[in-house]
């Protein structure tokens, strides 16, 4: 008999809204005039004015979140900035532990042209997020920001994050489009992360394209699309596929054999295909990847790589069969428009593709092993949430 009452649930990719917080007091005096400003664009979408432009893009090619949505789309919740409200929402959803990524600044900062401003904003956000997580440090775990366009500053911030107790640090899928994540310029970051034992987490974004080589974090396909629906469908999985490909092909995982990298919020179903396709290419094009010492599929199946699934995603049994059962983590994506709050854990529990033991791995064991988590709470959220689930759909919240 499957009994989920004692199953600990770890959300490997939840979000906060640090852009809704006044970061000015956490910035050095000389940079306070450059602090992000929240604005509404001409269509009523919430945006940030930063470094002289609106982030994310509002109109034209590669727009950020915009356009009409159905009533199934989720909206803003107070838990994005209030940890007490967050903990209540976690109880409702059945989540014991949440690993927390930023949103507005986190998805923007690695596209800024001013490297010093990027470093200042990373530290300000990290300071706020660590304070947010202090409301319950067993249940709320911070994902730090690092200014990857300045690897030396990123290393300094990584060392601070380790001392402060962050669980992981976020990587963009690229910096300025032309700096892909396997480039040697990022080696100091990978070397530091390996030496301090901190996993890194690649997270895609939309609407932050810029001038190649100068600014922005590019989204695959974004520059061809004027509707957000197409931008989101392509950029999230495709950018993760590109980042993983480039890091493997350029030998990052061979140079740093203890480095662990997560690839977040792009689904998991593509992984067997991508591993197989990469293996095919190395058979004939290996001379173009002289730093790659192992078959790509071997690296993907190993302990260095993981990724998150969509809660409603089917076919995870095929992913487990092809890539091993330690590859995939549960994630809620709370509380972005496309999450399934408060039923994302229910999606996993009700899924037909996986056994009880596989669901346990998805919900906690894989995250514990990948992030090397300790000092965890006793499982209790899922038992309480299961008593209240009614299978209905909540009305979308409003921003």
Secondary structure in CASP SS format (residue, H / E / C, confidence):
PFRMAT SS
TARGET T0000
AUTHOR 0000-0000-0000
METHOD secondary structure of the structure
MODEL  1
X C 1.00
X C 1.00
X C 1.00
X C 1.00
X C 1.00
X C 1.00
X C 1.00
X C 1.00
X C 1.00
X E 1.00
X E 1.00
X E 1.00
X E 1.00
X E 1.00
X E 1.00
X C 1.00
X C 1.00
X H 1.00
X H 1.00
X H 1.00
X C 1.00
X C 1.00
X C 1.00
X H 1.00
X H 1.00
X H 1.00
X C 1.00
X C 1.00
X H 1.00
X H 1.00
X H 1.00
X H 1.00
X H 1.00
X H 1.00
X C 1.00
X C 1.00
X E 1.00
X E 1.00
X E 1.00
X E 1.00
X C 1.00
X C 1.00
X C 1.00
X C 1.00
X C 1.00
X E 1.00
X E 1.00
X E 1.00
X E 1.00
X E 1.00
X C 1.00
X C 1.00
X E 1.00
X E 1.00
X E 1.00
X C 1.00
X C 1.00
X C 1.00
X C 1.00
X C 1.00
X C 1.00
X C 1.00
X C 1.00
X C 1.00
X C 1.00
X C 1.00
X C 1.00
X C 1.00
X C 1.00
X C 1.00
X C 1.00
X C 1.00
X C 1.00
X C 1.00
X C 1.00
X C 1.00
X C 1.00
X H 1.00
X H 1.00
X H 1.00
X C 1.00
X C 1.00
X H 1.00
X H 1.00
X H 1.00
X H 1.00
X H 1.00
X H 1.00
X H 1.00
X H 1.00
X H 1.00
X H 1.00
X H 1.00
X C 1.00
X C 1.00
X C 1.00
X E 1.00
X E 1.00
X E 1.00
X E 1.00
X E 1.00
X C 1.00
X C 1.00
X C 1.00
X C 1.00
X C 1.00
X C 1.00
X C 1.00
X H 1.00
X H 1.00
X H 1.00
X C 1.00
X C 1.00
X C 1.00
X H 1.00
X H 1.00
X H 1.00
X H 1.00
X H 1.00
X H 1.00
X H 1.00
X H 1.00
X H 1.00
X H 1.00
X H 1.00
X H 1.00
X H 1.00
X H 1.00
X H 1.00
X H 1.00
X H 1.00
X H 1.00
X H 1.00
X C 1.00
X C 1.00
X C 1.00
X C 1.00
X C 1.00
X C 1.00
X E 1.00
X E 1.00
X E 1.00
X E 1.00
X E 1.00
X E 1.00
X C 1.00
X C 1.00
X C 1.00
X C 1.00
X C 1.00
X H 1.00
X H 1.00
X H 1.00
X H 1.00
X H 1.00
X H 1.00
X H 1.00
X H 1.00
X H 1.00
X H 1.00
X H 1.00
X H 1.00
X H 1.00
X H 1.00
X C 1.00
X C 1.00
X C 1.00
X E 1.00
X E 1.00
X E 1.00
X E 1.00
X C 1.00
X C 1.00
X E 1.00
X E 1.00
X C 1.00
X C 1.00
X C 1.00
X E 1.00
X E 1.00
X C 1.00
X C 1.00
X C 1.00
X H 1.00
X H 1.00
X H 1.00
X H 1.00
X H 1.00
X H 1.00
X H 1.00
X H 1.00
X H 1.00
X H 1.00
X H 1.00
X H 1.00
X H 1.00
X C 1.00
X C 1.00
X E 1.00
X E 1.00
X E 1.00
X E 1.00
X E 1.00
X C 1.00
X C 1.00
X C 1.00
X C 1.00
X C 1.00
X C 1.00
X C 1.00
X C 1.00
X C 1.00
X C 1.00
X C 1.00
X C 1.00
X C 1.00
X C 1.00
X C 1.00
X C 1.00
X C 1.00
X C 1.00
X H 1.00
X H 1.00
X H 1.00
X C 1.00
X C 1.00
X C 1.00
X H 1.00
X H 1.00
X H 1.00
X H 1.00
X H 1.00
X H 1.00
X H 1.00
X H 1.00
X H 1.00
X H 1.00
X H 1.00
X H 1.00
X H 1.00
X H 1.00
X H 1.00
X H 1.00
X H 1.00
X H 1.00
X H 1.00
X H 1.00
X H 1.00
X H 1.00
X C 1.00
X C 1.00
X H 1.00
X H 1.00
X H 1.00
X H 1.00
X C 1.00
X C 1.00
X C 1.00
X C 1.00
X C 1.00
X E 1.00
X E 1.00
X E 1.00
X E 1.00
X C 1.00
X C 1.00
X C 1.00
X C 1.00
X C 1.00
X C 1.00
X H 1.00
X H 1.00
X H 1.00
X H 1.00
X H 1.00
X H 1.00
X H 1.00
X H 1.00
X H 1.00
X H 1.00
X H 1.00
X H 1.00
X H 1.00
X H 1.00
X H 1.00
X H 1.00
X H 1.00
X H 1.00
X C 1.00
X C 1.00
X C 1.00
X C 1.00
X C 1.00
X C 1.00
X C 1.00
X H 1.00
X H 1.00
X H 1.00
X H 1.00
X H 1.00
X H 1.00
X C 1.00
X C 1.00
X C 1.00
X E 1.00
X E 1.00
X E 1.00
X E 1.00
X C 1.00
X C 1.00
X C 1.00
X C 1.00
X C 1.00
X C 1.00
X C 1.00
X H 1.00
X H 1.00
X H 1.00
X H 1.00
X H 1.00
X H 1.00
X H 1.00
X H 1.00
X C 1.00
X C 1.00
X C 1.00
X C 1.00
X E 1.00
X E 1.00
X C 1.00
X C 1.00
X C 1.00
X C 1.00
X C 1.00
X C 1.00
X C 1.00
X C 1.00
X C 1.00
X C 1.00
X C 1.00
X C 1.00
X C 1.00
X C 1.00
X H 1.00
X H 1.00
X H 1.00
X H 1.00
X H 1.00
X H 1.00
X H 1.00
X C 1.00
X C 1.00
X C 1.00
X C 1.00
X C 1.00
X H 1.00
X H 1.00
X H 1.00
X H 1.00
X H 1.00
X H 1.00
X H 1.00
X H 1.00
X H 1.00
X H 1.00
X H 1.00
X H 1.00
X H 1.00
X H 1.00
X H 1.00
X H 1.00
X C 1.00
X C 1.00
X C 1.00
X C 1.00
X C 1.00
X C 1.00
X C 1.00
X C 1.00
X C 1.00
X H 1.00
X H 1.00
X H 1.00
X H 1.00
X H 1.00
X H 1.00
X C 1.00
X C 1.00
X C 1.00
X C 1.00
X C 1.00
X C 1.00
X C 1.00
X C 1.00
X C 1.00
X C 1.00
X C 1.00
X C 1.00
X C 1.00
END
